[in-house]
Amino acid sequence: MEKKRRRRIRKGRVALLLLFLAAVITVIYYIIVALVAFFSWLSADEPVQEEKPTLHVTPEMLACDERMQHRLDSLMHKPLRLDTNKIAVSVFDATTQRYVYRYHDTESFIPASCMKISTAIAALKTLGMNHQYREHILVMGEMKRDTLVGNLLLMADDDPLMESFDPLIKKMQSRGIRHVRGNVYITLAREDTLRPHPTAKAWDIPYNRTPLLLRGKRYVDRTFRASMRMNGVTVRNDKTVNARRSKGRFGGGKYHYVATSSHLLRDVITPMLIHSSNIKADAVFYHLDWKQGLMPNRRMNWDAKHYAETFWREKTQVLDSVSTRLVFHDGSGLSPENRLSASVLVDMLRYAYGDKQLKDFFIDEALASTVGGERRGSLLTRMSHPDYKGRLFCKTGTMTTYGASSLCGYLLAADDHWYIFSIINVDSPVAESRLFQDRICKMMMKE
């Protein structure tokens, strides 16, 4: 009997051991499954890096580049009515990713309005393609019938497309506010008036053409109050009103939005490039400074380094223009002391070409073009032959008093290659410089 009992005990122990091992194996299995799932989830969170397709350059493509190089070189060695020492040309084939032609392209010249290219790209890449300027009316206090007893606050970016406060005020009225008793405050992104750089001409940005929100805080305050009166909203200043202690609608010591309007940055940049608007360009230039914390007093500081310059100094370290001198005094190109080289302009356009959103925006919407209609912009009297239609997308630049003229952009050549080019002329008759630039473009577009 004792032997049988011991045998049963041994069998029981073996059974328990087997059950324990089975349990351990099951636990290990589920741990492994959980770990695999966890690491799979981690790897799924990481963006997949798509490998760029290898560029396959054929002998025919290289032959096209060689022909283009010979054409441009032969033009530069023909007798010209311009001083060739005052000309810079840079041409890059975006199809083969090779420079085709370079002539004095590292010399720092006056870029004139082609400076706007640097402003546009820096702003769009830093702030985003869908960045918006916003204007708000906020209130805090207590509603007594149609009267706000408390504070009314206007908050506004330096929006160059804002032309009137009427739409905002009508939205506010739709919330039931017809009268204000209390305090009216204004907070602006910039409090001074937009003016050209001291090295530029004062009349280049005339005060009477400066947008509403760029005329200084006092003017904005007067205009906002006048607009409320014109729309039937009365304001009775009362410094004794303590809106923070108010109860009911809009009370509780917290501001509430009652009206909002906005405009897209890209809607500012399009006319800035197509029609070469100096006001919009400098507005974008300083808006970028403000958004990056370089306007702590909400006023322009001409002595400080602007963000657009910082942006491009960082980018040119990985492009081809490391040693080229850059001088940024404004975003419009009005200052004759601005300096860029033809190679830097090409590098900037290459940077945009490598970003699909930017490339499509520039080619489809924002650059002056031979496609016709409104897109001609500053190209209105140039290269109008039907053979050139829809094959040139560029920015023009002119500073007559300094004999500076420039042209840069994207060009679809007769060989179906996309070329990125930049041409700068200085100390030369502007009319002759434009003819020279047009001649180069026509040569590239024709067979």
JOVEN-V758790 format. One record per backbone hydrogen bond with DSSP energy under -0.5 kcal/mol. CO is the residue of the C=O (numbers start at 0). NH is the residue of the N-H. Records with the same first field share a line. If there is no record, write none. Layout:
CO=NH ; NH
This chain:
0=4
1=5
2=6
3=7
4=8
5=9
6=10
7=11
8=12
9=13
10=14
11=15
12=16
13=17
14=18
15=19
16=20
17=21
18=22
19=23
20=24
21=25
22=26
23=27
24=28
25=29
26=30
27=31
28=32
29=33
30=34
31=35
32=36
33=37
34=38
35=39
36=40
37=41
38=42
39=43
40=44
41=45
47=49
54=56
55=57
57=61
58=62
59=63
60=64
61=65
62=66
63=67
64=68
65=69
66=70
67=71
68=72
69=73
70=74
71=75
72=76
74=77
81=83
82=85
83=86
85=425
87=423
88=102
89=421
90=99 ; 100
91=93 ; 419
92=96 ; 97
97=92
100=90
102=88
103=106
104=342
106=108
108=110 ; 339
110=113
111=114
112=115
113=116 ; 117
114=117 ; 118
115=119
116=120
117=121
118=122
119=123
120=124
121=125
122=126 ; 127
123=127
127=130
130=264
132=262
133=156
134=260
135=154
136=257 ; 258
137=152
138=255
139=150
141=143 ; 148
142=144
143=146
145=177 ; 178
146=143 ; 148
147=149 ; 180
148=141
149=182
150=139
151=184
152=137 ; 154
153=186
154=135
155=188
156=158
157=159
158=161 ; 212
160=162
161=211
164=168
165=169
166=170
167=171
168=172
169=173
170=174
171=174 ; 176
172=175
175=177
177=233
178=147
179=181 ; 235
180=149
181=237
182=151
184=153
186=155
190=216
191=215
196=199
200=203
201=204
202=205
205=208
206=209
210=213
211=214
213=193
215=219
216=220
217=221
218=222
219=223
220=224
221=225
222=226
223=227
224=228
225=229
226=230
227=232
228=231
231=233
233=179
234=236
235=181
237=240
240=242
241=244
242=245 ; 252
245=251
247=250
248=142
249=140
255=138
258=136
260=134
262=132
263=266 ; 267
264=267 ; 268
265=269
266=270
267=271
268=272
269=273
270=274 ; 276
273=377
275=277
276=280
277=281
278=282
279=283
280=284
281=285
282=286
283=287
284=288
285=289
286=290
287=291
288=293
289=292
294=297
297=190 ; 191
300=303
305=309
306=310
307=311
308=312
309=313
310=314
311=315
312=316
313=316
314=317
320=323
326=328 ; 338
334=337
338=326
339=108
340=344
341=345
342=346
343=347
344=348
345=349
346=350
347=351
348=352
349=353
351=354 ; 358
353=355
354=358
355=359
356=360
357=361
358=362
359=363
360=364 ; 365
361=366
367=393
368=371
371=374
372=375
373=376
374=368
375=378
376=379
378=381
384=387
385=388
387=390
390=411
391=369
392=409
393=367
394=407
396=405
398=401 ; 403
399=402
401=426
402=427
403=398
404=424
405=396
406=422
407=394
408=420
409=392
410=412 ; 418
412=415
416=412 ; 418
417=93 ; 94
418=410 ; 420
419=91
420=408
421=89
422=406
423=87
424=404
428=432
429=433
430=434
431=435
432=436
433=437
434=438
435=439
436=440
437=441
438=442
439=443
440=444
441=445
443=413
